[in-house]
Amino acid sequence: MHQTFNATANPAQGPARLAQLRETLDAQGLAGFVIPRADAHQGEYVAARDERLQWLTGFTGSAGFCIVLPDIAGVFIDGRYRTQVKTQVDLAHFTPVAWPEVKPGPWIVDHLAQGTIGFDPWLHTAEEIETLEKTLKDTAITLCPTTNLVDKIWPDQPEAPLGKAFIHPDALAGRTSADKRATLAADLRKAGQTAMIITLPDSLCWLLNIRGADVPRNPILHGFAILHDDARLTLFAEPEKFDDETRAHLGPQVEIRPPTAFIPALHTLQGAVRVDRTTAPLAVSRELTEARVDSVWGEDLCRLPKACKTDAEIAATRTAHLRDGAAMVEFLCWLDDQAPKGGLTEIDVVTALEGFRRATNQLHDISFDTICGSGPHGAIMHYRVTDSSNRAVTPGELLLVDSGAQYVDGTTDITRTMAIGPPPKTGPDGAAAAYTRVLQGMIAISRVRWPRGLAGRDLDPLARYPLWLAGMDFDHGTGHGVGAFLSVHEGPQRISKVSDVPLQPGMILSNEPGYYREGAFGIRLENLIVVTPAPKLGDDRDQLCFETLTFVPLDRRLIDATMLSVGEREWLDAYHAEVAAKLAPRVSDTAKLWLATATAPL
Amino acid sequence: MHQTFNATANPAQGPARLAQLRETLDAQGLAGFVIPRADAHQGEYVAARDERLQWLTGFTGSAGFCIVLPDIAGVFIDGRYRTQVKTQVDLAHFTPVAWPEVKPGPWIVDHLAQGTIGFDPWLHTAEEIETLEKTLKDTAITLCPTTNLVDKIWPDQPEAPLGKAFIHPDALAGRTSADKRATLAADLRKAGQTAMIITLPDSLCWLLNIRGADVPRNPILHGFAILHDDARLTLFAEPEKFDDETRAHLGPQVEIRPPTAFIPALHTLQGAVRVDRTTAPLAVSRELTEARVDSVWGEDLCRLPKACKTDAEIAATRTAHLRDGAAMVEFLCWLDDQAPKGGLTEIDVVTALEGFRRATNQLHDISFDTICGSGPHGAIMHYRVTDSSNRAVTPGELLLVDSGAQYVDGTTDITRTMAIGPPPKTGPDGAAAAYTRVLQGMIAISRVRWPRGLAGRDLDPLARYPLWLAGMDFDHGTGHGVGAFLSVHEGPQRISKVSDVPLQPGMILSNEPGYYREGAFGIRLENLIVVTPAPKLGDDRDQLCFETLTFVPLDRRLIDATMLSVGEREWLDAYHAEVAAKLAPRVSDTAKLWLATATAPL
């Protein structure tokens, strides 16, 4: 079982650790210190040694940071964690701060007259620190990079992970690493740059056609790299992570050196060196400056080609989605049989779902901890069930299940919301009306064709329009980028009001509008989709469209068919027909019967 | 009659004038000269003396510019004028250039090795010249402001207009000029600025609650102004434009001085002076620099409050729209009676429509030359009928009529597309299907409620989605800002993929999706709408919505009702019911009968 349900937070230890940190600060002449939940690779999942925020405060959320000052220690958490933080930290010593509504700069100024605040430059990007520094301009407060003072007082801090790297076959990647490196090296030469620093693990894994095992959920390798303009690459990662086979796959143009060699290597660089200010740790550009190397800000050149999947990656991902869809159908069939009887809990559901995925014999990992919210828990957008929060799956309520898998041929991410037993009350205010509006938004994105050149921002309103009309909305993006057996959240592609990145063929995204009624229910429907040139139609304009990758029934019992347009209804019936055709041959006889009913035309 | 139909272009005179201009350039040591269709106020309509482009080249379009070089004279025109330009200029001497696809900078570099190109700094903004200069960097070509060399060789150039200014009553404006000036002066003081230069006539008219008569169609006054941070204003305009009554209305805080006093006055300013680099002539900032006055770039402070109409302006505009709607209904009733018999031409239609508006006895002007395109002419987006282009209004075809009026209580702009006699063939490729998709886009904008803070860019896709789905689109924005008895095209509000200006209550916009099939037909449907807080609904989120201002039937004979969703159909029927209720009491008995049929539920 990949997922666990114990909440490891222990508020009791925080105060003593905080006191010890303040002593250390005093000794260093510092007035404060910043502790982010971050590692040097800006990853969503961090290794145990990087769980500094949790160790210090008790807070286990996946995002946030603590700013320790002499008289206050603020734990900055976003909307998802406002309730959770209160149960996980000692509120006499730690103060939750509603972020990003409250910005760290003004908060510091409110609580500190003057002094120096330390931070670990490996855990913050240049952009982050510059933004914070701007807000402290014209005050008597300064920021100063230091060694990590939490590491100093954490006696049993775990070691850095040593997960084994492994080959991601060229056949699945669709391009060799040599080809990718040659293309990027040409880009560097064209830009007059001699090298690029790579700090993002998924960039590294994509570029080298390898995967790793340094953190859960994301099959990534922790390491840094320097790509030279002649296509050679120096990889700074623990040599013991690489067996002979992987070394042979990397080839003679890739040199593996220990992480300790990274900083000295920066000092040997010459010419203009490309660094991504939005993702690279500040420490990297500081070292380059110290070494008098000419560092130039520029986006990590791996990000865009990594986002635009090759035909081979898309084909493999399609296969992964059919396998995952079949497991989902077995799961939904089981759920429909068991849940209406009562007695199931959220943890039972999560466990069963992982079991169905495991039964494929090809589950590498789940792609994130399953979100399984029954009734009012569905309204908590990033709910992760624990032993203490575990709730019964209750007939007459909704159940929201957001889950995914890592298979070597692709990463999946799917959300379905189901009626448990008889659907909740109908009417314009009811769950079915809300479900139908969310579905309409999802269908709008599924059907859209648009002129090449538009960004996710331009499509985002289409997913919200049916909700807006009823005075409703959802407070998250419509879609995030998804990797090919890589991170389930990858950039730069998004469907979001803040995304100006033009959508390009091959980009995989989620399509996941939702609706959340606090204390009552949550609805989210999510398919993965891939950008593709649109087939000829009408005036034969240059349009792009989405191909849907996810094939799993949507709960027909929650759809108010009278609200759908002819086109929406046709899409849904065609989708369900395709689900049935693709999955019936792949599921058990019991599931086949369930599938036929679940995919019947409206 | 306001509109005329004679095409004044005379290609024959161009070559001699061009030769004379080149002689003048030689004498000045210049290699070239830029002749924009522009005045010092960046207006859409220019006075006769500013029709330099037309005088030199023969081209009469409403936008474009000519760059004269030793061996070539390029006439830069956008997509609207590609055909027209060929009939209006002598192609042996003038070369049409497809702009903005071809940019002036690279074009100049292609046709000139080195030398200095002159331009009149009163006719270009600072931003324009900077953009052009950037593209000439690293070449041996420079730009140099000079006197206007066309004016030098234009013997009978008309004088500057001397239209009388007149009072725009405070009751219609909803705020006194003193109040507006006090607010803006406070904004200046807050920004640490001592004065703002105003060069846009609609800003000036809005700020002073006056109107003018210096150009056709837009009731604006040509002039410059300096607003001081104590709310005093110096207005530079011909004193004879102002009668005693208008002077009294302007009050003692507004000093009128002749235009010749403007430059000397710039030299007397002290402190930081605000100039809008996107709208002020480059000459203004050059003079300030020469006078060592500290000029600061900043948006014209009138633009946003002018765009956000007061309750009084909105109420007055509603009245204007009902009057205009009644005239339109009389017109459509007449058209439906006459046109199917055959024998009408486009000019007959334009003339009749102006007649119906004139019959209200309140027509100040039309708000632009009516676009009346029969059959294939409908596909020419900015078609303006002339004696030579005039075409029969033919039964079995579509007729597109885009028109508007200036009344002292409001500016209107409306487009309807009608079937003349029996509607053209149906089917997914037919005019009715296209009409219905355009209508669906218009309805989507009419119905939308959106979270406060979004810009026109965020709503634009909603108007196109029904067309996109069929591989169709339209190559213009969905909506432009509209003034209150001011310019029919005003900024900064727009519904367009290039508009990041957040929509705010009180902004009036057009809602005008279209579809154009070259050589066959054009469809455009346009209502004016005003942004307003949305009534409470659903989760009571802070949403804005549009109130529709235009009430005129949409041609039911062209609607394929099977394509509409329940919501779209309900909107249309409700709209038509409102049209009938509002207009029936305002039209003739004949028109009343027609109206009842035209507004019947689908």
Boltz contact constraints between the chains, C-beta under 6 A:
constraints:
  - contact:
      token1: [A, 449]
      token2: [B, 468]
      max_distance: 6.0
  - contact:
      token1: [A, 450]
      token2: [B, 468]
      max_distance: 6.0
  - contact:
      token1: [A, 458]
      token2: [B, 461]
      max_distance: 6.0
  - contact:
      token1: [A, 461]
      token2: [B, 458]
      max_distance: 6.0
  - contact:
      token1: [A, 468]
      token2: [B, 449]
      max_distance: 6.0
  - contact:
      token1: [A, 468]
      token2: [B, 450]
      max_distance: 6.0
  - contact:
      token1: [A, 470]
      token2: [B, 538]
      max_distance: 6.0
  - contact:
      token1: [A, 471]
      token2: [B, 537]
      max_distance: 6.0
  - contact:
      token1: [A, 471]
      token2: [B, 538]
      max_distance: 6.0
  - contact:
      token1: [A, 471]
      token2: [B, 539]
      max_distance: 6.0
  - contact:
      token1: [A, 472]
      token2: [B, 538]
      max_distance: 6.0
  - contact:
      token1: [A, 472]
      token2: [B, 539]
      max_distance: 6.0
  - contact:
      token1: [A, 473]
      token2: [B, 541]
      max_distance: 6.0
  - contact:
      token1: [A, 537]
      token2: [B, 471]
      max_distance: 6.0
  - contact:
      token1: [A, 538]
      token2: [B, 470]
      max_distance: 6.0
  - contact:
      token1: [A, 538]
      token2: [B, 471]
      max_distance: 6.0
  - contact:
      token1: [A, 538]
      token2: [B, 472]
      max_distance: 6.0
  - contact:
      token1: [A, 539]
      token2: [B, 471]
      max_distance: 6.0
  - contact:
      token1: [A, 539]
      token2: [B, 472]
      max_distance: 6.0
  - contact:
      token1: [A, 541]
      token2: [B, 473]
      max_distance: 6.0
  - contact:
      token1: [A, 565]
      token2: [B, 565]
      max_distance: 6.0
